[in-house]
Amino acid sequence: MPQNAPDLTSQRSLLNRLRYKHLHLLAVLGSSQNLHRASLTLSMSQPAATRMLREIEDMFGCHLFERLPRGMRPTALGRQLVKFAEASLNGLDRCAEDLAMRQKGGYGYLSIGTIMGAAPDLVMTTVARIKADNPQLRLRIMGDTSDQLLKLLEQRRIDLAIARRNYFSGEDPYVFEELGNERLVLVVRSGHPLARRRKIQWQELVNDWPWILQPTSSPARIALDQHLDHLSLPVPSDITECSSVYSMQQLIQLTDAIMLLSESALKDYLRMGLVKALPIRLDIPMAPFGILTRAHEAPTQEQKHFIELLRQQADRALS
C-alpha cells in the first residue's frame, strides 16, 4: 500500500473516485467496527468487503481502520471519512425524499431535533403553525439531548436543532441563535410525604430520599452537581438514572423519589396534579438553548419559514 498521502492538487480527484458503495461501506464499518457484520449488512461476501476496503485505503495511501483481534477501529483519518460518508449518504437520502415529496405535489421535507425542555410549548406550537400554513409539508421531529442532536445535525439526519450549544476549538461548524432558557424544578408524586411540607432543607433531600435524574452529561444534572458542590453537599447516593423524560415522568408516579426536570417538560403533570413542586429554592444556572444550523449552508425555504415562526413564538413567550 502506498505510504504517501495525496497532495493538495490531487485531493479533489481522489474524492471524485469515491463511489456510493465506498461511502456505504465506510458508514456501515464505522458503525459496526466489524468487517463480517458490515459485509452481512451490505449483502456481500467478506472477501469482497475486504477488497473494497483495501481499494479505499489505496486511494488515500494509508490505513483507515486498525485491525484488532476482534474487529477493527477507525484511525483519525478513518473517523473523518466515516463522518463524511454518513453526511453524504444522509444528504442523498434527504434529497431523494424531498424530490419525491415535491413530485407528489407536496411542499418539501423538514427534519427537526429538539431538547425536551423546548418541545412542549415552543417547538410544538411552531410545528402546528407551519403545518397550518403548509398542510402537505412532511415533518419529522426527533427529541433527544443536546449532544445527541449535534451528532444528528453533523450526520445531516436533521436540518436544524433546538438545543444547547457546545463550544468547539477552531472554526465553529454551527450557527447558534439564542431563543430562551429553562427553569428547573424539583417534584415528587402527588401524595408524597414531602408534598405537604412548607419548608425543606437540601441536606434532607440528599441524605434521606431517592432521586430520579438524567445522565451525568445532561445540563440539568451538571447544574445540580454544581449546586450541591456549592452547598458542600454530596451527590445523592440513591439515584436512578434515566435518559427518557417520558420514562422519568412515569417512574415518579411509582416511587417516593425526587425528580429534577425543566418546568416546561413537567407543565402538564403539574397542571393535572400528578406531581407537586417542592418549596425549595433552585439557584441553578442553565446554559440557554437556541436554534442550531450547519454553518456555510444556505437554509431552504422550509427551514427559513420554520425558523421565523420559531422566533415569533419565542418573542411571545418572553413578552
N, C-alpha and C positions, 0 to 999 in steps of 0.2 A: 504494500500500500504506500503511495507517495506520502512523504512526511512534511512537505511544504504546503502551507495554507495558501489559498488562491490570493493573488494580488488584487488591488482595488479595481483595476481595469477589467478583471475577469469576473467580478462578483455578480454583476447583472446577468452575464451569460450563464453563470453557474446556477443562479436561482431559476432562470428560464428552463434549465434542464430538469428541474424537479417536476415530476408528474403528479397527477391526482393520487395514483396508487402509492407513490412515495410518501406523500403527505399523510395518507390514511395509515400507512404502516408506522410512521413516526408518532402519530397521535395515539394509536392503539398500544404501541410498545411503550410509550411514555406513561400510559395509564396502568398497563398490566405488569410492565417490567419483567416479562417472561415471554420468550420467543415462541414457545409452544402454544401458550394461551393466545398470543397475538395471531398466530397462524390459523388457529381454530376460528377466531373472531372474523378473520378475513376470508375464511373458506379457501385456504390454500395450504399446500404442504409446508412442513417446517423447513426442508431444504430450499424451497422456493423463497420463503421468507428470509432465510439466511443469505441467499444470493442477492436479494433485493436490498437488504441492509448493507451488505458489502458494497453494492453498487452506489448507494447513497454516500457511504463513508469514503469511497474512492473519489467521488465528486469533490468532497471537502478536504481530502488529503489527511484525515485524522480519524481517530476512533470517536464515535458519538455516544457509545454505550460501553461501560465497563463490564466485562464478562466476569460474573461471580459464580461460585459453586452452585447456587440455586437462583438462577435468574440473571438479570442484568440491571445496571443502574446508569441513567444518563450522565454524561460528563457535563461540564459547564456549558460548552458549546451545544451539546445534545439537548440540554434543558431549554436553551434559547430556540433551537429548531423545533422542539416539541411545541412550545408556545406559539411559534409561527404557524406550524401545521394546524393546531387547534383553531387558531383565529381564522386562518384561511378557509378551512373546511366549514366552520360555522358561518363565515361570511358568504360562502357559496350557497349553503343551505338557506340562509335568510333571503338572499337574492332570489332564489328559486321560489320560495314561499310567497314573497312579495309579488313577483311576476304572476304567479298562479292566481293570487287573490285579485289582482287588477284585471286579468283576463276574464275573470268571472263577474266583473262589474263592481268589485269591492273597492275599498279605499286604502288598501295597503295593510301593513302589519306593524305592530308596535309591541316590543317586549320590555317590561318594566321590572326592576328589582327594588324592593323596599324593606327597610327595617320595620319591625312590628310597631314600634312606638309612633311612627309616622303614618302607618297604614289606616287605622280606623277612621280618622277624620280627614286628614289632608289628602292622602292618595286616593282613597276610595271615593271621596266626593268628586275629585278631579276626574277619575275614571268614569263616573256616572255622567258627568257633564260632557266629556268628549264623546262618549257613546251616544248621548242625546243629539250631539251635532253631527256625528258620523256613524249611523247605526251599523254600517257594513264594515267598519274598521275592525280588523281582527286584533284582539288584545291578549297578551299573556302576562300574568302578574306572578312574580316569584318573591316570596318572603324569606328573608334569611338575615344573618348577622352582617355587619358592615364588611368584615374581612372576606367573607364568602362572596358577597355581592361584588367586591372589587375583582375577585377572580373571575366571576361570570362576565364582568364588563371587559376584562382583559381578553377572555376567550371569545368575545363577541357573541355570547349567548343572550345577552340583554343589550338594549340600546342605551339605556340610562339607568342610573341608580339613585334612590333617595336614601342616603346613608351618611355615615360619618367619614371624614377624610383621614387617610393615612398619609404621613409625610415621607417623601422619597428623597434620596440623595440624588443630586444632579437634576436633570430636567424632569419635571413632574409630568407623567403620562396622562393626567386627568385635569379637567377644568372643574372647579368646585364653586358653587353658588350657594351661600348660606340661606336657609329657609327659616329655621327656628330651633327650638330645643325641647327637651322632655323634662317633666318633673317626676322624680321618683317618689314612690310611697311604699310604706310597709303595711301589709294587710294580713289579716287572719280570717278564717271562715266565720260565718255568722254563727253565734252560739259559743265561740271560743271563750275560755275564761278571761283572756286579756281584752276581749271586745267590750267588757263592762267597765274597764279601768279608765280613770281620767288622768292618772299620772303613771308613767312607766320610765324606768331607767335603762339606758343602753346595756349596762353591766348585766342586768337580769335577763334581757333578751339573748345576749351572747352566751351566758352560762347555763340558763335553765330551760331553753326551748330549742326544738329542732328548727332547721331552716330549709327552704326550697329556693335555690339560687341558680342563675345562669352560669355557664362555664367561666373559668377564671380569666379567659381572654375577652369576655364581654365588657363593654363600657360600664354597665351598671355594677358588675362585680368588682371591677377595678376601682370605681368610685367608692364602693362600700369598704373595700380593703383599706383604701387611703384614709377614709373617715375613721375607721376603727384604730388605725395606726396613730392618727392624730389624737385620739382619746386614750391612747396607751392601753387598748383592749385587744385581746387575741381574736383571731378568726374563730367563729363558732366551730365546735368540734363535731356537731351532728348536722351534716349538710347533705341534702340530696341535690345533685347537680342535674339540670335538665336544659337542653338547648331548645326545646319546643315550648313556646309561650302557651300554646293551647294545652299541652300536657300539664304544664305547671298550674294552669287555671283549673284543670280537673283534679289534680292531686291535692291542691289546697283544701278542697271540699272534703277530703277523706282523712285528713290528718290534723294534728294540733300544731302544725308547723307555721312559721312566719315566712312570708314571701315578699321579696322586693322586686317590683316591676314599675314601668312607667305608668303614670296616671291615665294616659290615653289608651294604653293596652288593657287597662282594668275598668275603663269607664262604664261599660255595660254591666259588668259584675257588681260594681259599686252601686249603680242606679237600681239594680234589681235586688240589692240587699244580700247577695250571695257571699260577699266579703265585706269586711269593715276595715277602714284605715285606722291605724293606731295613732294615738295622740302623742307623737314624739317628733321632735324637730329633725329634719334631714338636711344638714348643710353639706350636701354632696354636689360639687360642680360636675357638670357633664359637658363634653365637647359638643358643639352644635352639629346638627345634621343639615344636609342640603342636597342639591342636585349635582350629581357627578356624571360627566360625559367624557368621552375619549378626546384628548387634545388633538389638534390638527386634523379634525374630521368634521366636515360640514354637516349640520343636522338636516334630517329630512323634514318635509312639511308636517308630517305626523308628529315628529319629535318637537318641532317648534310650537305646534298647537298645544300639545300636552304641557310643555314647559310654561307657556304663557298662562294657561288655566291654573297650573300649579302655583305660579307666582300670585295670581289673583286670590286663590284660596288662602295662601299663607298670609297675604295682606289682610284679608277679612278676619283671620284668626287673631291677628295682632291688634286690630282696631277695636 
